Amino acid sequence: MCGIIARIGHGDATETLLSGLENLEYRGYDSAGIAVQNGSGVKVHKTSGEVADLKATLDTRPSGNIGIGHTRWSTHGPPTDENAHPHTDTAGDVAVVHNGVIDNYDELRAQLQSQGHEFHSDTDTEVIPHLIDEYRQDSASTEQAIRKAIDTLEGSYAIAALVDGEERVYAARKGSPLVLGLDDDEWFLASDVPAFLDYTDQVIYLEDGDLVVLEPDSYRITDLGGTPVERPVDTVDWDPDDAGKGEYDHYMEKEIHSQPTALANTIEGRIENGTVSFDDLEPGKFADIDTVQFVACGTSYHAAMYAGQQLRTAGLQTAVIRASEYETSAGPIDESTLVIAVTQSGETADTLDAVRTAASHDAQTLAVTNVVGSTAAREADTAIYIRAGPEVGVAATKTYSSQAVTLTLLTQRLAADVPEATPVDDSEELLETLEDFPQHVETVLETSQARLLAREFMNSTSYFFIGNGLSHSVALEGALKFKEITYEHAEGFASGELKHGPLALVTEKSPLFAVSTGDADEKTKTNAIEAQSRGAPIVAVGPATSPLVDVADAHLSVPDTHPVWAGLLANVQLQLVSYHAATLLERSIDKPRNLAKSVTVE
Ligand code: M6R
């Protein structure tokens, strides 16, 4: 977690750093800070709280053409002013921002303290500027001192450093993302592209072991031994408008409403003559696969469950495994196992670990991600992109829809490749009806009664979500979204599980959202009635033709379509319920407490 940014050029850096940090706040918002180098020393400004709080502390904007910045998700030490980055050495000559975790910081700190270095925070990061300072004393150059410092660190890092009197930014990465942005007369470094997308779409995705030295008119990338390395320049195809809130109050609201466009991008060019094609997946690529394992966390896990259900129906041996449990629960893995890592950010530590474990057993690995150049995309054997555009709200919305659609298409490809699979009977209808799916999402957004229902149930004690078959994972996703942004108790269950325990919690103060796809809804109907007879108000979420609608107290309707798409439309209704409930409760919609979008720690 944490977002870092650096900027060097000829004009002033401060505004660029502050706006860049705002676009990185999805990575953490416990504290924020900048350091600016302006020819009269390194000036550090930092505070606990959000970037808006940092701005409020700056009576006048510090000026300087070189700067670094940080927005924090706390790991070592609480979110205080002292623990905010940048951190400096004792004299305040070296300032560092860091994303990652330094595992050997305890011993380094003790050693540096014994050498006279004064520490002021609880963070692991603070050892880095002190180490650089220590090594500068007997190194030929700061660059050499930074190499030595990096060599001493164990753990993960993306760092950027400023040194008093030097018109340079130094940066390095290992295990945490870092992207270089190249504009005509300024360079940027950041944890993610939206930090500088307003200025440039020309980027270099840095690799582990890269050390970068930026000067106002040049940049150099070397390996840790000092040998120059060439990295390709890529063009990012995200629109800068995608990174702002536009006419909406919240990123989440904007992202929910941009789903028709995002989904049209996801689908574009992937269905040709009634068959699915992905650029990097030539036909027959998966012919020797006998088992598919999905690995993912949170919302991505629910999208993987959605696809897993379809793949099982196609007769493929399929497991959907929480990435954090992969090491202990994966079972046999070999070269005929395809491990599909589903991760919006491509940086989730648990998911990356699972990919590495799978690769160490010779499994084939495939990343399904939103972020070009992300670690998952680079480390997996193959990557396919969900093409949802940048998502800033911590609660995943449009990326879930785009993941579920991409994975559904991938399922069709796998079923066509693997000889043991039986292509789904209604494959043709599935692909035909996908064409109308973005428009159906638009209809849900225009007609939804979710706000009225959210208001009606505002004083409830618990919120339950149930579904069976395909809609089971939609129910789990509905509950995750609800608890994540409302801070209210919400749980999702397979419909039939309700009577095996959770029913004890059901009262007239616990509304139950019953998800339907228009197919196999009878079980959910029976289980909903069981809850209803204990007083729970029932909301049917699905097509008007579902038998659930006959018994429900309220209905959130979705257009009639193929059950696979109907389940995802029901999810859009549930996104809106969560969003409206959270706004009525005046919660922090885009930055829910204790969370960060990109979870780069285990
Ligand atoms: O970037 P990823 O898709 O790997 O993230 C996985 C989860 O951290 C993420 O989906 C999380 O559950 C969402 N913020 C929930 O809305």
Residues whose N, C-alpha, C, O or C-beta is under 5 A from the ligand:
A	BS01	M6R	C297 G298 T299 S300 V342 T343 Q344 S345 G346 T348 V394 A395 A396 K597 V599
